[in-house]
C-alpha cells in the first residue's frame, strides 16, 4: 500500500527540512509556511533569472526506497534530509507520467509536474551523494534522475505520516517525467 512516511517543511532556505507531525498543502501555492511555497518560482538559483515563471516545484516528494538503496552504498539519508516535503513508501514515483494526480490523506491533491533536478549541494550534504542520485542508463544513454518528483497543489488539505496515497493517472497519452 502506498503511504506517506514523513512530512517536512522549512520557512528558511536550507538544504534539509525538519520533519513535522503534519503539513498543510495550500491550493496553487504549496506547503504552508515553506520557503518554496508560492505561485511563482521560489528556487533560490532560478529566482535570479526566471522570477515570474509559474512555480512547478511547490511540493517535493521522494521515495524512501531511495534511502534504502543509498544505505546499501554507505550513505545515511533520512526523511527531510534531501529537502523533500513528503517522503513515501510503496509507490514508484519516478515511473509516474506527467499530470498524475496524487491524493494524499483525506483531501490534498498534488499534480505531478516533473523530476527533481539534483544540484551540487547534495555533495555538500554528503560527499559523493550526487553521483548516486542520478546515473547514466547504459541502454538509452539518458540520465536517470532518482532524487524524487515535483508537483503543484491542486486541492489543499493536511498531510500526515501514515496517510494513504491514491494515484489517478491522466487521461490520454502518458508523457514521461522530465526535469523541472
C-alpha positions as CSV (number, residue, x, y, z in Angstrom):
1,X,0.0,0.0,0.0
2,X,1.4,3.4,-1.0
3,X,1.7,5.7,2.0
4,X,3.2,8.9,3.3
5,X,6.1,8.0,5.7
6,X,7.1,11.6,6.7
7,X,6.3,15.2,6.1
8,X,8.8,18.1,6.3
9,X,8.9,21.9,5.8
10,X,11.2,24.8,6.5
11,X,10.4,28.5,6.5
12,X,14.0,29.4,5.6
13,X,16.4,28.3,2.8
14,X,18.5,25.4,3.9
15,X,19.3,22.1,2.3
16,X,17.4,19.9,4.7
17,X,13.9,20.3,6.1
18,X,12.8,19.3,9.6
19,X,10.2,16.6,10.0
20,X,6.7,17.7,11.2
21,X,3.7,15.9,12.6
22,X,1.7,17.3,9.7
23,X,1.9,19.8,6.9
24,X,-0.9,21.8,5.2
25,X,-1.0,22.0,1.5
26,X,-2.5,25.1,0.0
27,X,-4.0,25.0,-3.5
28,X,-1.9,26.8,-6.0
29,X,0.8,27.6,-3.5
30,X,2.5,24.6,-1.9
31,X,3.3,23.7,1.7
32,X,2.0,26.4,4.2
33,X,5.0,28.2,5.8
34,X,7.6,26.5,3.5
35,X,10.1,28.7,1.8
36,X,9.3,27.1,-1.6
37,X,5.6,27.9,-1.4
38,X,4.2,30.4,-3.9
39,X,2.6,30.9,-7.3
40,X,6.0,31.8,-9.0
41,X,9.4,30.2,-8.8
42,X,10.9,30.1,-5.3
43,X,14.0,28.0,-6.0
44,X,16.9,30.3,-4.9
45,X,19.0,29.9,-8.1
46,X,16.2,30.1,-10.6
47,X,14.6,33.1,-8.9
48,X,17.5,35.2,-10.1
49,X,16.8,34.7,-13.8
50,X,13.2,33.4,-14.1
51,X,11.4,35.0,-11.2
52,X,8.0,35.4,-12.9
53,X,7.6,31.8,-14.2
54,X,5.0,29.5,-12.6
55,X,6.2,27.5,-9.6
56,X,6.1,23.9,-10.8
57,X,8.1,22.9,-7.7
58,X,5.6,23.6,-4.9
59,X,5.9,20.2,-3.4
60,X,8.9,17.8,-3.5
61,X,8.1,14.1,-2.9
62,X,10.8,11.4,-2.6
63,X,10.5,7.7,-2.2
64,X,12.1,6.1,0.9
65,X,13.2,3.2,-1.2
66,X,16.0,5.5,-2.4
67,X,17.2,5.9,1.2
68,X,17.4,2.0,1.3
69,X,19.4,2.0,-1.9
70,X,21.7,4.7,-0.6
71,X,22.2,3.0,2.7
72,X,23.4,-0.2,0.9
73,X,26.1,2.1,-0.6
74,X,27.2,3.5,2.8
75,X,25.2,6.8,2.8
76,X,22.9,7.8,5.7
77,X,19.8,9.7,4.4
78,X,16.6,10.1,6.3
79,X,13.3,11.8,5.6
80,X,13.6,15.6,5.1
81,X,17.4,15.5,4.7
82,X,17.3,15.9,0.9
83,X,14.9,18.8,1.2
84,X,11.7,17.0,0.4
85,X,8.3,17.8,1.8
86,X,6.7,14.4,1.5
87,X,8.5,11.0,1.9
88,X,6.7,8.0,0.6
89,X,6.9,4.2,0.5
90,X,5.2,1.7,-1.8
91,X,4.8,3.9,-4.9
92,X,7.0,4.2,-8.0
93,X,7.2,8.0,-8.0
94,X,9.7,8.1,-10.8
95,X,7.6,5.9,-13.1
96,X,4.5,8.2,-12.9
97,X,3.6,10.2,-16.0
98,X,3.4,14.0,-16.0
99,X,-0.1,15.1,-14.9
100,X,-0.7,12.2,-12.5
101,X,-2.8,13.3,-9.5
102,X,-1.7,12.1,-6.1
103,X,-4.3,12.1,-3.4
104,X,-2.5,12.5,-0.1
105,X,-4.6,11.8,3.0
106,X,-8.3,12.8,3.0
107,X,-8.3,16.0,1.0
108,X,-4.9,17.0,-0.5
109,X,-4.3,16.5,-4.3
110,X,-0.9,17.1,-5.9
111,X,-0.4,17.1,-9.7
112,X,3.0,15.7,-10.7
113,X,4.9,18.2,-12.8
114,X,8.3,16.5,-13.3
115,X,11.5,15.2,-11.8
116,X,13.6,16.9,-9.3
117,X,16.8,18.1,-10.8
118,X,19.5,17.3,-8.2
119,X,22.1,20.0,-7.6
120,X,25.6,20.0,-6.4
121,X,24.5,21.0,-2.8
122,X,23.8,17.3,-2.4
123,X,27.5,16.7,-2.3
124,X,27.8,19.3,0.5
125,X,25.3,17.2,2.5
126,X,27.3,14.0,1.9
127,X,30.4,13.8,-0.3
128,X,29.7,11.6,-3.4
129,X,26.0,11.5,-3.0
130,X,25.2,13.5,-6.2
131,X,26.6,10.7,-8.4
132,X,24.3,8.3,-6.6
133,X,21.0,10.2,-7.2
134,X,21.4,10.3,-10.9
135,X,23.0,7.8,-13.3
136,X,23.6,7.2,-17.0
137,X,21.3,4.5,-18.5
138,X,23.7,2.3,-20.4
139,X,20.9,1.2,-22.8
140,X,19.4,4.6,-23.7
141,X,22.3,6.9,-23.0
142,X,19.9,9.1,-21.0
143,X,20.4,10.3,-17.4
144,X,18.1,8.8,-14.8
145,X,17.2,11.2,-12.1
146,X,16.4,9.4,-8.8
147,X,16.0,12.3,-6.3
148,X,12.2,12.5,-6.3
149,X,9.5,14.3,-8.1
150,X,7.9,17.8,-8.0
151,X,4.3,18.8,-8.1
152,X,1.8,21.6,-7.7
153,X,-1.1,21.6,-5.2
154,X,-4.5,21.3,-6.9
155,X,-6.6,20.8,-3.7
156,X,-5.4,21.7,-0.3
157,X,-5.5,19.7,2.9
158,X,-3.5,18.3,5.8
159,X,-1.0,15.5,5.2
160,X,0.5,13.3,7.9
161,X,2.8,10.3,8.2
162,X,0.7,7.2,7.7
163,X,-1.7,8.8,5.2
164,X,-2.6,6.7,2.2
165,X,-1.6,7.8,-1.3
166,X,-4.1,7.4,-4.1
167,X,-2.9,7.6,-7.7
168,X,-5.1,8.9,-10.6
169,X,-3.3,8.6,-14.0
170,X,-4.0,11.3,-16.6
171,X,-6.5,10.6,-19.4
172,X,-4.9,10.2,-22.8
173,X,-1.3,9.6,-23.8
174,X,1.1,9.4,-20.9
175,X,4.3,11.5,-21.0
176,X,7.4,10.5,-19.0
177,X,8.6,12.9,-16.4
178,X,11.2,15.5,-17.3
179,X,13.3,17.7,-15.1
180,X,11.6,20.9,-13.7
